[in-house]
Amino acid sequence: MNLCAKGELSAMPIKLVYRKFPVTLIRPLAYLEETQIIACAEEQNILKASCTCPYGAHSKRLDIRKKIASFTNSSGAVKRRILRAILGKNP
């Protein structure tokens, strides 16, 4: 999103250590495919909530998601390599 909207190559860090507070934010699902998360939620019977905002149906985020699926052929391996490149390190 940042690259397409602002021309900035960046991503949310998977581990964020706050300097001013004794808090560390960890995003444990960062390396999972969306389909894996959905399957796990269904298996655990976790309810799904949908955004009812009409803007969400035609958002820039949805357009970018479709473009990424198109140029990666929905390959999880390609998406992981892109993530590693953006983060600048190997996970």
LUMDOZA-609625 format. One record per residue: chain; x, y, z of N, C-alpha, C, O in turn. Coordinates in steps of 0.1 Angstrom, whole numbers, always signed. Layout:
N
@chain:A | n.u:X | n.v:Y | n.w:Z | ca.u:X | ca.v:Y | ca.w:Z | c.u:X | c.v:Y | c.w:Z | o.u:X | o.v:Y | o.w:Z
...
END
This chain:
91
@chain:A | n.u:+8 | n.v:-12 | n.w:+0 | ca.u:+0 | ca.v:+0 | ca.w:+0 | c.u:+9 | c.v:+13 | c.w:+0 | o.u:+6 | o.v:+22 | o.w:-8
@chain:A | n.u:+19 | n.v:+12 | n.w:+9 | ca.u:+28 | ca.v:+24 | ca.w:+9 | c.u:+35 | c.v:+27 | c.w:-4 | o.u:+36 | o.v:+39 | o.w:-8
@chain:A | n.u:+39 | n.v:+17 | n.w:-11 | ca.u:+46 | ca.v:+19 | ca.w:-23 | c.u:+37 | c.v:+25 | c.w:-34 | o.u:+41 | o.v:+34 | o.w:-41
@chain:A | n.u:+25 | n.v:+20 | n.w:-35 | ca.u:+16 | ca.v:+25 | ca.w:-45 | c.u:+9 | c.v:+38 | c.w:-41 | o.u:+7 | o.v:+46 | o.w:-50
@chain:A | n.u:+7 | n.v:+40 | n.w:-29 | ca.u:+0 | ca.v:+53 | ca.w:-24 | c.u:+10 | c.v:+64 | c.w:-22 | o.u:+7 | o.v:+76 | o.w:-26
@chain:A | n.u:+22 | n.v:+61 | n.w:-16 | ca.u:+31 | ca.v:+72 | ca.w:-13 | c.u:+45 | c.v:+71 | c.w:-19 | o.u:+53 | o.v:+79 | o.w:-17
@chain:A | n.u:+47 | n.v:+60 | n.w:-27 | ca.u:+60 | ca.v:+58 | ca.w:-33 | c.u:+71 | c.v:+55 | c.w:-23 | o.u:+82 | o.v:+57 | o.w:-25
@chain:A | n.u:+66 | n.v:+49 | n.w:-12 | ca.u:+75 | ca.v:+45 | ca.w:+0 | c.u:+76 | c.v:+30 | c.w:+2 | o.u:+65 | o.v:+24 | o.w:+3
@chain:A | n.u:+87 | n.v:+24 | n.w:+2 | ca.u:+89 | ca.v:+10 | ca.w:+4 | c.u:+90 | c.v:+8 | c.w:+19 | o.u:+101 | o.v:+10 | o.w:+24
@chain:A | n.u:+80 | n.v:+3 | n.w:+25 | ca.u:+80 | ca.v:+0 | ca.w:+39 | c.u:+69 | c.v:-10 | c.w:+43 | o.u:+60 | o.v:-13 | o.w:+35
@chain:A | n.u:+71 | n.v:-16 | n.w:+55 | ca.u:+61 | ca.v:-25 | ca.w:+60 | c.u:+61 | c.v:-24 | c.w:+75 | o.u:+70 | o.v:-19 | o.w:+81
@chain:A | n.u:+50 | n.v:-29 | n.w:+81 | ca.u:+49 | ca.v:-29 | ca.w:+95 | c.u:+59 | c.v:-39 | c.w:+100 | o.u:+60 | o.v:-50 | o.w:+95
@chain:A | n.u:+67 | n.v:-35 | n.w:+110 | ca.u:+77 | ca.v:-44 | ca.w:+116 | c.u:+70 | c.v:-56 | c.w:+123 | o.u:+59 | o.v:-54 | o.w:+129
@chain:A | n.u:+75 | n.v:-68 | n.w:+122 | ca.u:+69 | ca.v:-79 | ca.w:+128 | c.u:+71 | c.v:-79 | c.w:+143 | o.u:+63 | o.v:-84 | o.w:+151
@chain:A | n.u:+82 | n.v:-73 | n.w:+147 | ca.u:+85 | ca.v:-71 | ca.w:+161 | c.u:+89 | c.v:-56 | c.w:+163 | o.u:+98 | o.v:-51 | o.w:+157
@chain:A | n.u:+81 | n.v:-49 | n.w:+171 | ca.u:+83 | ca.v:-35 | ca.w:+174 | c.u:+86 | c.v:-33 | c.w:+188 | o.u:+77 | o.v:-34 | o.w:+197
@chain:A | n.u:+98 | n.v:-28 | n.w:+191 | ca.u:+102 | ca.v:-25 | ca.w:+205 | c.u:+100 | c.v:-10 | c.w:+207 | o.u:+107 | o.v:-2 | o.w:+200
@chain:A | n.u:+92 | n.v:-6 | n.w:+216 | ca.u:+90 | ca.v:+8 | ca.w:+219 | c.u:+101 | c.v:+13 | c.w:+227 | o.u:+105 | o.v:+7 | o.w:+237
@chain:A | n.u:+107 | n.v:+25 | n.w:+224 | ca.u:+118 | ca.v:+31 | ca.w:+231 | c.u:+113 | c.v:+37 | c.w:+244 | o.u:+120 | o.v:+37 | o.w:+254
@chain:A | n.u:+101 | n.v:+44 | n.w:+243 | ca.u:+97 | ca.v:+52 | ca.w:+255 | c.u:+88 | c.v:+44 | c.w:+265 | o.u:+85 | o.v:+49 | o.w:+276
@chain:A | n.u:+84 | n.v:+32 | n.w:+261 | ca.u:+75 | ca.v:+24 | ca.w:+269 | c.u:+81 | c.v:+10 | c.w:+271 | o.u:+87 | o.v:+5 | o.w:+262
@chain:A | n.u:+78 | n.v:+4 | n.w:+282 | ca.u:+83 | ca.v:-10 | ca.w:+284 | c.u:+73 | c.v:-20 | c.w:+277 | o.u:+68 | o.v:-30 | o.w:+283
@chain:A | n.u:+71 | n.v:-18 | n.w:+264 | ca.u:+62 | ca.v:-27 | ca.w:+256 | c.u:+69 | c.v:-31 | c.w:+243 | o.u:+76 | o.v:-23 | o.w:+237
@chain:A | n.u:+66 | n.v:-43 | n.w:+239 | ca.u:+71 | ca.v:-49 | ca.w:+227 | c.u:+58 | c.v:-54 | c.w:+220 | o.u:+51 | o.v:-62 | o.w:+225
@chain:A | n.u:+56 | n.v:-50 | n.w:+207 | ca.u:+45 | ca.v:-55 | ca.w:+199 | c.u:+50 | c.v:-66 | c.w:+190 | o.u:+59 | o.v:-63 | o.w:+182
@chain:A | n.u:+44 | n.v:-77 | n.w:+190 | ca.u:+48 | ca.v:-89 | ca.w:+182 | c.u:+35 | c.v:-92 | c.w:+174 | o.u:+24 | o.v:-94 | o.w:+179
@chain:A | n.u:+38 | n.v:-94 | n.w:+161 | ca.u:+27 | ca.v:-98 | ca.w:+151 | c.u:+29 | c.v:-112 | c.w:+148 | o.u:+36 | o.v:-115 | o.w:+137
@chain:A | n.u:+24 | n.v:-122 | n.w:+155 | ca.u:+28 | ca.v:-136 | ca.w:+153 | c.u:+22 | c.v:-142 | c.w:+141 | o.u:+26 | o.v:-152 | o.w:+136
@chain:A | n.u:+12 | n.v:-136 | n.w:+134 | ca.u:+6 | ca.v:-141 | ca.w:+122 | c.u:+12 | c.v:-136 | c.w:+110 | o.u:+7 | o.v:-139 | o.w:+99
@chain:A | n.u:+22 | n.v:-128 | n.w:+111 | ca.u:+28 | ca.v:-121 | ca.w:+99 | c.u:+33 | c.v:-130 | c.w:+88 | o.u:+32 | o.v:-127 | o.w:+76
@chain:A | n.u:+38 | n.v:-142 | n.w:+92 | ca.u:+43 | ca.v:-151 | ca.w:+82 | c.u:+33 | c.v:-161 | c.w:+76 | o.u:+37 | o.v:-169 | o.w:+68
@chain:A | n.u:+21 | n.v:-160 | n.w:+81 | ca.u:+11 | ca.v:-170 | ca.w:+76 | c.u:+3 | c.v:-164 | c.w:+64 | o.u:+2 | o.v:-152 | o.w:+63
@chain:A | n.u:-1 | n.v:-173 | n.w:+56 | ca.u:-9 | ca.v:-169 | ca.w:+44 | c.u:-23 | c.v:-166 | c.w:+50 | o.u:-28 | o.v:-172 | o.w:+60
@chain:A | n.u:-30 | n.v:-157 | n.w:+43 | ca.u:-44 | ca.v:-153 | ca.w:+47 | c.u:-53 | c.v:-166 | c.w:+47 | o.u:-61 | o.v:-167 | o.w:+56
@chain:A | n.u:-51 | n.v:-175 | n.w:+38 | ca.u:-59 | ca.v:-187 | ca.w:+37 | c.u:-57 | c.v:-196 | c.w:+49 | o.u:-66 | o.v:-202 | o.w:+54
@chain:A | n.u:-44 | n.v:-196 | n.w:+54 | ca.u:-41 | ca.v:-204 | ca.w:+66 | c.u:-48 | c.v:-198 | c.w:+79 | o.u:-53 | o.v:-205 | o.w:+87
@chain:A | n.u:-48 | n.v:-185 | n.w:+80 | ca.u:-55 | ca.v:-178 | ca.w:+91 | c.u:-70 | c.v:-180 | c.w:+90 | o.u:-76 | o.v:-183 | o.w:+101
@chain:A | n.u:-76 | n.v:-180 | n.w:+78 | ca.u:-90 | ca.v:-182 | ca.w:+77 | c.u:-93 | c.v:-196 | c.w:+80 | o.u:-103 | o.v:-199 | o.w:+87
@chain:A | n.u:-85 | n.v:-206 | n.w:+76 | ca.u:-88 | ca.v:-220 | ca.w:+79 | c.u:-87 | c.v:-223 | c.w:+94 | o.u:-95 | o.v:-230 | o.w:+99
@chain:A | n.u:-77 | n.v:-217 | n.w:+101 | ca.u:-76 | ca.v:-218 | ca.w:+115 | c.u:-88 | c.v:-212 | c.w:+122 | o.u:-93 | o.v:-218 | o.w:+132
@chain:A | n.u:-92 | n.v:-200 | n.w:+118 | ca.u:-104 | ca.v:-194 | ca.w:+125 | c.u:-116 | c.v:-203 | c.w:+123 | o.u:-124 | o.v:-204 | o.w:+132
@chain:A | n.u:-118 | n.v:-208 | n.w:+111 | ca.u:-129 | ca.v:-217 | ca.w:+109 | c.u:-129 | c.v:-230 | c.w:+117 | o.u:-139 | o.v:-234 | o.w:+123
@chain:A | n.u:-117 | n.v:-235 | n.w:+118 | ca.u:-115 | ca.v:-247 | ca.w:+126 | c.u:-117 | c.v:-245 | c.w:+141 | o.u:-123 | o.v:-253 | o.w:+148
@chain:A | n.u:-114 | n.v:-233 | n.w:+146 | ca.u:-116 | ca.v:-229 | ca.w:+160 | c.u:-130 | c.v:-223 | c.w:+162 | o.u:-133 | o.v:-220 | o.w:+173
@chain:A | n.u:-137 | n.v:-222 | n.w:+151 | ca.u:-151 | ca.v:-217 | ca.w:+152 | c.u:-151 | c.v:-202 | c.w:+157 | o.u:-159 | o.v:-198 | o.w:+165
@chain:A | n.u:-141 | n.v:-195 | n.w:+152 | ca.u:-140 | ca.v:-180 | ca.w:+155 | c.u:-148 | c.v:-173 | c.w:+146 | o.u:-147 | o.v:-174 | o.w:+133
@chain:A | n.u:-157 | n.v:-165 | n.w:+151 | ca.u:-166 | ca.v:-157 | ca.w:+142 | c.u:-159 | c.v:-147 | c.w:+134 | o.u:-149 | o.v:-141 | o.w:+138
@chain:A | n.u:-164 | n.v:-145 | n.w:+122 | ca.u:-159 | ca.v:-135 | ca.w:+113 | c.u:-168 | c.v:-123 | c.w:+112 | o.u:-180 | o.v:-124 | o.w:+112
@chain:A | n.u:-162 | n.v:-111 | n.w:+112 | ca.u:-169 | ca.v:-99 | ca.w:+111 | c.u:-166 | c.v:-92 | c.w:+98 | o.u:-154 | o.v:-92 | o.w:+94
@chain:A | n.u:-175 | n.v:-87 | n.w:+91 | ca.u:-173 | ca.v:-80 | ca.w:+79 | c.u:-176 | c.v:-65 | c.w:+80 | o.u:-184 | o.v:-61 | o.w:+88
@chain:A | n.u:-168 | n.v:-58 | n.w:+73 | ca.u:-170 | ca.v:-43 | ca.w:+73 | c.u:-182 | c.v:-40 | c.w:+65 | o.u:-183 | o.v:-45 | o.w:+53
@chain:A | n.u:-191 | n.v:-33 | n.w:+70 | ca.u:-203 | ca.v:-29 | ca.w:+63 | c.u:-202 | c.v:-16 | c.w:+56 | o.u:-212 | o.v:-11 | o.w:+50
@chain:A | n.u:-191 | n.v:-10 | n.w:+58 | ca.u:-189 | ca.v:+4 | ca.w:+52 | c.u:-189 | c.v:+2 | c.w:+36 | o.u:-181 | o.v:-7 | o.w:+31
@chain:A | n.u:-196 | n.v:+10 | n.w:+29 | ca.u:-196 | ca.v:+8 | ca.w:+15 | c.u:-183 | c.v:+12 | c.w:+8 | o.u:-180 | o.v:+7 | o.w:-3
@chain:A | n.u:-175 | n.v:+20 | n.w:+14 | ca.u:-162 | ca.v:+23 | ca.w:+9 | c.u:-153 | c.v:+11 | c.w:+8 | o.u:-145 | o.v:+10 | o.w:-2
@chain:A | n.u:-154 | n.v:+2 | n.w:+17 | ca.u:-145 | ca.v:-10 | ca.w:+17 | c.u:-147 | c.v:-19 | c.w:+5 | o.u:-138 | o.v:-26 | o.w:+2
@chain:A | n.u:-159 | n.v:-19 | n.w:-1 | ca.u:-161 | ca.v:-28 | ca.w:-12 | c.u:-154 | c.v:-23 | c.w:-25 | o.u:-151 | o.v:-31 | o.w:-34
@chain:A | n.u:-150 | n.v:-10 | n.w:-25 | ca.u:-143 | ca.v:-5 | ca.w:-37 | c.u:-130 | c.v:+3 | c.w:-33 | o.u:-128 | o.v:+14 | o.w:-38
@chain:A | n.u:-123 | n.v:-2 | n.w:-23 | ca.u:-112 | ca.v:+5 | ca.w:-17 | c.u:-99 | c.v:+3 | c.w:-25 | o.u:-98 | o.v:-6 | o.w:-33
@chain:A | n.u:-89 | n.v:+12 | n.w:-23 | ca.u:-76 | ca.v:+11 | ca.w:-29 | c.u:-69 | c.v:-2 | c.w:-24 | o.u:-62 | o.v:-9 | o.w:-32
@chain:A | n.u:-72 | n.v:-5 | n.w:-12 | ca.u:-66 | ca.v:-18 | ca.w:-6 | c.u:-70 | c.v:-30 | c.w:-14 | o.u:-62 | o.v:-39 | o.w:-16
@chain:A | n.u:-83 | n.v:-31 | n.w:-17 | ca.u:-88 | ca.v:-42 | ca.w:-25 | c.u:-81 | c.v:-42 | c.w:-39 | o.u:-78 | o.v:-53 | o.w:-44
@chain:A | n.u:-80 | n.v:-31 | n.w:-45 | ca.u:-73 | ca.v:-30 | ca.w:-58 | c.u:-58 | c.v:-35 | c.w:-57 | o.u:-54 | o.v:-43 | o.w:-66
@chain:A | n.u:-51 | n.v:-31 | n.w:-47 | ca.u:-37 | ca.v:-35 | ca.w:-45 | c.u:-37 | c.v:-50 | c.w:-42 | o.u:-28 | o.v:-57 | o.w:-47
@chain:A | n.u:-46 | n.v:-55 | n.w:-34 | ca.u:-46 | ca.v:-69 | ca.w:-31 | c.u:-48 | c.v:-78 | c.w:-44 | o.u:-41 | o.v:-88 | o.w:-46
@chain:A | n.u:-56 | n.v:-73 | n.w:-53 | ca.u:-58 | ca.v:-80 | ca.w:-66 | c.u:-46 | c.v:-79 | c.w:-75 | o.u:-42 | o.v:-89 | o.w:-81
@chain:A | n.u:-39 | n.v:-68 | n.w:-75 | ca.u:-27 | ca.v:-66 | ca.w:-82 | c.u:-16 | c.v:-75 | c.w:-77 | o.u:-9 | o.v:-82 | o.w:-85
@chain:A | n.u:-14 | n.v:-76 | n.w:-64 | ca.u:-4 | ca.v:-85 | ca.w:-58 | c.u:-7 | c.v:-99 | c.w:-62 | o.u:+2 | o.v:-107 | o.w:-65
@chain:A | n.u:-20 | n.v:-104 | n.w:-61 | ca.u:-23 | ca.v:-117 | ca.w:-65 | c.u:-20 | c.v:-120 | c.w:-79 | o.u:-16 | o.v:-131 | o.w:-83
@chain:A | n.u:-22 | n.v:-110 | n.w:-88 | ca.u:-19 | ca.v:-111 | ca.w:-102 | c.u:-5 | c.v:-113 | c.w:-105 | o.u:-1 | o.v:-122 | o.w:-112
@chain:A | n.u:+4 | n.v:-104 | n.w:-99 | ca.u:+18 | ca.v:-105 | ca.w:-103 | c.u:+26 | c.v:-115 | c.w:-95 | o.u:+37 | o.v:-118 | o.w:-99
@chain:A | n.u:+20 | n.v:-121 | n.w:-85 | ca.u:+27 | ca.v:-132 | ca.w:-78 | c.u:+21 | c.v:-145 | c.w:-81 | o.u:+25 | o.v:-156 | o.w:-77
@chain:A | n.u:+10 | n.v:-145 | n.w:-90 | ca.u:+3 | ca.v:-158 | ca.w:-93 | c.u:-2 | c.v:-164 | c.w:-80 | o.u:-3 | o.v:-176 | o.w:-79
@chain:A | n.u:-5 | n.v:-156 | n.w:-70 | ca.u:-10 | ca.v:-160 | ca.w:-57 | c.u:+0 | c.v:-170 | c.w:-50 | o.u:-4 | o.v:-178 | o.w:-41
@chain:A | n.u:+13 | n.v:-169 | n.w:-53 | ca.u:+23 | ca.v:-178 | ca.w:-47 | c.u:+27 | c.v:-172 | c.w:-34 | o.u:+32 | o.v:-161 | o.w:-33
@chain:A | n.u:+26 | n.v:-181 | n.w:-24 | ca.u:+30 | ca.v:-177 | ca.w:-10 | c.u:+45 | c.v:-175 | c.w:-10 | o.u:+50 | o.v:-166 | o.w:-2
@chain:A | n.u:+53 | n.v:-183 | n.w:-17 | ca.u:+67 | ca.v:-182 | ca.w:-17 | c.u:+72 | c.v:-168 | c.w:-23 | o.u:+81 | o.v:-162 | o.w:-17
@chain:A | n.u:+65 | n.v:-164 | n.w:-33 | ca.u:+69 | ca.v:-151 | ca.w:-39 | c.u:+65 | c.v:-140 | c.w:-29 | o.u:+73 | o.v:-130 | o.w:-28
@chain:A | n.u:+54 | n.v:-141 | n.w:-23 | ca.u:+50 | ca.v:-130 | ca.w:-13 | c.u:+59 | c.v:-130 | c.w:-1 | o.u:+62 | o.v:-119 | o.w:+4
@chain:A | n.u:+64 | n.v:-141 | n.w:+3 | ca.u:+74 | ca.v:-142 | ca.w:+14 | c.u:+87 | c.v:-135 | c.w:+10 | o.u:+94 | o.v:-128 | o.w:+18
@chain:A | n.u:+91 | n.v:-138 | n.w:-3 | ca.u:+104 | ca.v:-131 | ca.w:-7 | c.u:+102 | c.v:-116 | c.w:-8 | o.u:+112 | o.v:-109 | o.w:-5
@chain:A | n.u:+91 | n.v:-112 | n.w:-12 | ca.u:+88 | ca.v:-97 | ca.w:-13 | c.u:+89 | c.v:-91 | c.w:+2 | o.u:+94 | o.v:-81 | o.w:+4
@chain:A | n.u:+82 | n.v:-98 | n.w:+11 | ca.u:+83 | ca.v:-94 | ca.w:+25 | c.u:+97 | c.v:-93 | c.w:+30 | o.u:+101 | o.v:-83 | o.w:+37
@chain:A | n.u:+105 | n.v:-103 | n.w:+28 | ca.u:+119 | ca.v:-103 | ca.w:+32 | c.u:+127 | c.v:-91 | c.w:+26 | o.u:+135 | o.v:-85 | o.w:+32
@chain:A | n.u:+124 | n.v:-89 | n.w:+13 | ca.u:+131 | ca.v:-77 | ca.w:+7 | c.u:+127 | c.v:-64 | c.w:+13 | o.u:+135 | o.v:-55 | o.w:+15
@chain:A | n.u:+114 | n.v:-63 | n.w:+16 | ca.u:+109 | ca.v:-50 | ca.w:+22 | c.u:+115 | c.v:-49 | c.w:+36 | o.u:+119 | o.v:-38 | o.w:+40
@chain:A | n.u:+116 | n.v:-59 | n.w:+44 | ca.u:+121 | ca.v:-59 | ca.w:+57 | c.u:+136 | c.v:-58 | c.w:+58 | o.u:+142 | o.v:-53 | o.w:+67
@chain:A | n.u:+143 | n.v:-61 | n.w:+46 | ca.u:+157 | ca.v:-60 | ca.w:+45 | c.u:+165 | c.v:-71 | c.w:+53 | o.u:+177 | o.v:-69 | o.w:+56
@chain:A | n.u:+158 | n.v:-82 | n.w:+55 | ca.u:+165 | ca.v:-93 | ca.w:+62 | c.u:+158 | c.v:-106 | c.w:+60 | o.u:+147 | o.v:-106 | o.w:+55
@chain:A | n.u:+165 | n.v:-117 | n.w:+63 | ca.u:+158 | ca.v:-130 | ca.w:+62 | c.u:+151 | c.v:-133 | c.w:+76 | o.u:+157 | o.v:-131 | o.w:+86
@chain:A | n.u:+139 | n.v:-138 | n.w:+75 | ca.u:+132 | ca.v:-141 | ca.w:+87 | c.u:+137 | c.v:-153 | c.w:+94 | o.u:+132 | o.v:-157 | o.w:+105
END
